Amino acid sequence: MKLIVAVVQGEDAERTVVALTDKAINSTRIASTGGFLQQGNVTLMIGVDDAQVADALRIIHENCHERSRYLTPVPPLAEPGEFFLSHPVEVQVGGATVFVVPVDSFEKI
């Protein structure tokens, strides 16, 4: 048995959970925040038999996509009379960070 911990962007979470459920793979959804941009993420905890790991990873890969966003950086504190012209910066967001770890014991109570 394995525990898959997948941190996905909030935009990708719902369709990923639905796709997992369609294949009879249950998950626990935990709201989280993190990364460079401190944007909303969802951490999915997925307990699967060894034979289901490849299916679960394929579903995550198909539903979590990296995309470009343009963000305007927050200006630093400026001294009176100074100007800070910020220009939008292109950054990559989305995708997933996935950990697969062995499970020594599992109980459903």
HUFEN-V940416 format. One record per residue. RES is the residue in one small letter. NEAR is the number of other ideal C-beta (glycine too) atoms within 10 Angstrom. Layout:
BEGIN
res:RES near:NEAR
res:RES near:NEAR
END
This chain:
BEGIN
res:m near:13
res:k near:17
res:l near:14
res:i near:21
res:v near:14
res:a near:25
res:v near:19
res:v near:26
res:q near:21
res:g near:14
res:e near:16
res:d near:21
res:a near:23
res:e near:13
res:r near:14
res:t near:25
res:v near:21
res:v near:11
res:a near:16
res:l near:23
res:t near:12
res:d near:9
res:k near:11
res:a near:8
res:i near:18
res:n near:11
res:s near:21
res:t near:10
res:r near:14
res:i near:12
res:a near:10
res:s near:13
res:t near:10
res:g near:12
res:g near:13
res:f near:8
res:l near:12
res:q near:8
res:q near:15
res:g near:14
res:n near:22
res:v near:21
res:t near:17
res:l near:23
res:m near:13
res:i near:24
res:g near:17
res:v near:21
res:d near:10
res:d near:10
res:a near:8
res:q near:18
res:v near:15
res:a near:10
res:d near:14
res:a near:24
res:l near:17
res:r near:12
res:i near:22
res:i near:22
res:h near:13
res:e near:11
res:n near:18
res:c near:22
res:h near:14
res:e near:11
res:r near:12
res:s near:9
res:r near:13
res:y near:9
res:l near:13
res:t near:9
res:p near:11
res:v near:7
res:p near:11
res:p near:8
res:l near:6
res:a near:9
res:e near:5
res:p near:4
res:g near:5
res:e near:9
res:f near:6
res:f near:10
res:l near:5
res:s near:11
res:h near:7
res:p near:10
res:v near:10
res:e near:8
res:v near:13
res:q near:10
res:v near:16
res:g near:16
res:g near:16
res:a near:21
res:t near:13
res:v near:17
res:f near:10
res:v near:14
res:v near:9
res:p near:8
res:v near:12
res:d near:6
res:s near:5
res:f near:8
res:e near:4
res:k near:4
res:i near:2
END
